Amino acid sequence: MKNIQIILFCLTCSFFSFAQNESDLTFSQLDKSPLDVVMYRDANKAAVARVIYSRPSKRDREIFGKLVPYDQVWRTGANEATEIAFYKDVKFNNELVKAGTYSLYTIPSENNWKFILNTDTTQSGLEYDASKNLITTTMDVLPSPQEIESFSISFVEQNNGGMLFLGWDDTIASVPFTVVNP
């Protein structure tokens, strides 16, 4: 028992010594574009895909064509690159994507978007290397029935696969995929 008390005393003294000497120790403020996760499960509740992304808000700004320029690669969210993991092999427009983790980028345009899966998953959202693109395919775009304040990602189940939706401001972009071996 005495040994435990000595150890606790030493740890307490070490902590207070560290705290007094480390005036640079700070904690970050709340993120203006908080991290979110969306999970897609099939009808049998098996995991198919997961997206980890940051959700910027509109905050009275003009989004597409201004904050997010048209015809340029966008990290599809904020902060770090958006990460998408597939737990099963899938296909986008007959292009095979093996189960694994990828970065998701898009190129917004007024009438359609490009959906990009990139094999580099450790870069920041601003470090895009097109040589590591696995697939690029077209997304459909439609106007949102209501304003979407915070960038959002969602899945909807479809026959043998699903539909991935990206929505923000007055725009919704979507791309279908199929599960190779459901």
C-alpha positions as CSV (number, residue, x, y, z in Angstrom):
1,M,0.0,0.0,0.0
2,K,2.8,2.4,0.9
3,N,4.4,1.7,-2.6
4,I,1.1,2.7,-4.3
5,Q,1.0,5.9,-2.3
6,I,4.5,6.8,-3.2
7,I,3.8,6.2,-6.9
8,L,0.7,8.3,-6.8
9,F,2.5,11.1,-5.0
10,C,5.3,11.0,-7.6
11,L,2.8,11.1,-10.5
12,T,0.9,14.0,-9.0
13,C,4.1,16.0,-8.5
14,S,5.2,15.2,-12.0
15,F,1.8,16.4,-13.4
16,F,1.9,19.7,-11.5
17,S,5.5,20.3,-12.5
18,F,4.6,19.6,-16.1
19,A,1.5,21.8,-16.0
20,Q,3.5,24.8,-14.5
21,N,6.3,24.5,-17.0
22,E,4.2,24.0,-20.1
23,S,2.5,27.4,-20.6
24,D,2.3,26.5,-24.3
25,L,-0.2,23.7,-23.6
26,T,-3.5,24.6,-25.2
27,F,-6.5,22.7,-26.5
28,S,-8.2,23.5,-29.7
29,Q,-11.5,25.4,-29.9
30,L,-14.6,23.7,-31.2
31,D,-14.3,23.1,-34.9
32,K,-16.4,25.2,-37.2
33,S,-16.6,22.2,-39.6
34,P,-17.2,19.2,-37.2
35,L,-16.3,15.7,-38.1
36,D,-19.1,13.3,-38.9
37,V,-19.5,9.7,-39.9
38,V,-22.1,8.1,-42.1
39,M,-22.4,4.3,-42.3
40,Y,-24.2,2.3,-45.0
41,R,-25.5,-1.2,-44.2
42,D,-27.3,-3.5,-46.5
43,A,-30.7,-5.1,-45.9
44,N,-29.0,-7.8,-43.7
45,K,-27.3,-5.1,-41.6
46,A,-23.9,-6.0,-43.0
47,A,-21.5,-3.0,-43.3
48,V,-21.0,-2.0,-47.0
49,A,-19.4,1.5,-46.7
50,R,-18.5,4.2,-44.2
51,V,-17.6,7.9,-44.9
52,I,-15.7,10.1,-42.4
53,Y,-15.8,13.8,-43.3
54,S,-16.0,17.3,-42.0
55,R,-19.2,19.3,-42.4
56,P,-18.7,23.0,-43.3
57,S,-21.7,25.3,-42.9
58,K,-23.1,27.7,-45.4
59,R,-23.2,30.7,-43.0
60,D,-24.8,33.1,-45.5
61,R,-22.0,32.4,-48.1
62,E,-22.4,31.6,-51.8
63,I,-21.2,28.0,-52.0
64,F,-20.9,26.4,-55.4
65,G,-19.2,28.6,-58.0
66,K,-17.7,30.9,-55.3
67,L,-16.5,29.3,-52.0
68,V,-16.2,25.9,-53.9
69,P,-15.1,26.9,-57.4
70,Y,-16.6,25.2,-60.4
71,D,-14.4,22.8,-62.4
72,Q,-11.7,22.5,-59.7
73,V,-10.9,19.5,-57.4
74,W,-12.7,19.9,-54.1
75,R,-11.8,17.9,-51.0
76,T,-15.6,17.3,-50.5
77,G,-16.0,18.7,-47.1
78,A,-13.5,20.6,-45.0
79,N,-10.2,20.1,-43.1
80,E,-8.7,16.7,-43.9
81,A,-9.5,14.7,-47.1
82,T,-12.9,12.9,-46.9
83,E,-12.3,9.2,-46.3
84,I,-14.5,6.5,-47.7
85,A,-14.1,2.8,-46.8
86,F,-15.8,-0.1,-48.6
87,Y,-16.2,-3.4,-46.7
88,K,-17.2,-5.2,-49.9
89,D,-16.1,-4.9,-53.5
90,V,-18.3,-2.4,-55.3
91,K,-18.6,-1.0,-58.9
92,F,-19.2,2.5,-60.0
93,N,-20.2,2.6,-63.7
94,N,-18.8,-0.9,-64.1
95,E,-15.4,0.1,-62.7
96,L,-14.3,-2.2,-59.9
97,V,-13.4,-0.8,-56.5
98,K,-11.9,-3.4,-54.2
99,A,-12.8,-3.4,-50.5
100,G,-10.6,-0.9,-48.8
101,T,-10.2,2.7,-47.8
102,Y,-9.9,5.7,-50.2
103,S,-10.0,9.4,-50.2
104,L,-13.1,11.0,-51.9
105,Y,-12.7,14.1,-54.0
106,T,-15.2,15.8,-56.4
107,I,-15.1,18.3,-59.2
108,P,-18.3,20.3,-59.0
109,S,-19.7,21.9,-62.2
110,E,-23.0,23.6,-62.8
111,N,-24.7,20.6,-64.5
112,N,-22.8,17.6,-63.3
113,W,-20.0,16.6,-61.0
114,K,-17.0,14.3,-61.2
115,F,-16.7,11.7,-58.4
116,I,-13.0,10.7,-57.7
117,L,-11.7,7.9,-55.5
118,N,-8.0,8.3,-54.7
119,T,-5.7,5.7,-53.1
120,D,-3.8,8.2,-50.9
121,T,-5.6,8.3,-47.5
122,T,-3.1,10.2,-45.4
123,Q,-2.9,13.6,-47.1
124,S,-4.6,16.7,-45.9
125,G,-7.6,17.8,-47.9
126,L,-5.6,20.3,-49.8
127,E,-2.9,17.8,-50.9
128,Y,-4.4,16.1,-54.0
129,D,-2.3,13.9,-56.2
130,A,-4.3,13.0,-59.4
131,S,-1.7,10.3,-60.2
132,K,-3.2,8.3,-57.3
133,N,-6.8,8.4,-58.7
134,L,-8.4,4.9,-58.8
135,I,-11.6,5.9,-60.6
136,T,-13.3,9.1,-61.8
137,T,-17.0,8.9,-62.8
138,T,-19.8,11.3,-63.4
139,M,-22.3,12.3,-60.7
140,D,-25.9,13.5,-61.3
141,V,-26.8,17.0,-59.9
142,L,-30.2,18.2,-59.0
143,P,-31.5,21.2,-57.0
144,S,-32.3,20.6,-53.4
145,P,-35.9,21.1,-52.4
146,Q,-34.7,23.2,-49.4
147,E,-31.5,24.9,-48.4
148,I,-28.9,22.5,-46.8
149,E,-27.0,24.6,-44.1
150,S,-24.2,22.1,-43.4
151,F,-22.5,19.9,-46.0
152,S,-24.0,16.4,-45.7
153,I,-23.4,12.9,-47.0
154,S,-26.0,10.1,-47.1
155,F,-26.6,6.7,-48.6
156,V,-29.9,5.2,-49.9
157,E,-30.2,1.5,-50.4
158,Q,-30.9,0.3,-54.0
159,N,-31.2,-3.0,-55.6
160,N,-27.8,-4.8,-55.2
161,G,-26.1,-1.6,-54.0
162,G,-26.8,1.9,-53.1
163,M,-26.8,5.6,-54.0
164,L,-24.3,8.0,-52.4
165,F,-25.7,11.6,-52.0
166,L,-23.7,14.8,-51.3
167,G,-25.8,17.8,-50.4
168,W,-25.0,21.4,-49.5
169,D,-26.7,24.8,-50.0
170,D,-29.1,24.3,-53.0
171,T,-27.4,21.3,-54.6
172,I,-27.5,17.5,-54.3
173,A,-25.1,15.4,-56.2
174,S,-25.5,11.6,-56.5
175,V,-23.7,8.5,-57.8
176,P,-25.0,4.9,-57.8
177,F,-22.9,1.9,-57.0
178,T,-23.4,-1.9,-57.0
179,V,-22.1,-4.5,-54.6
180,V,-20.1,-7.1,-56.5
181,N,-21.0,-10.1,-54.3
182,P,-24.0,-9.1,-52.1
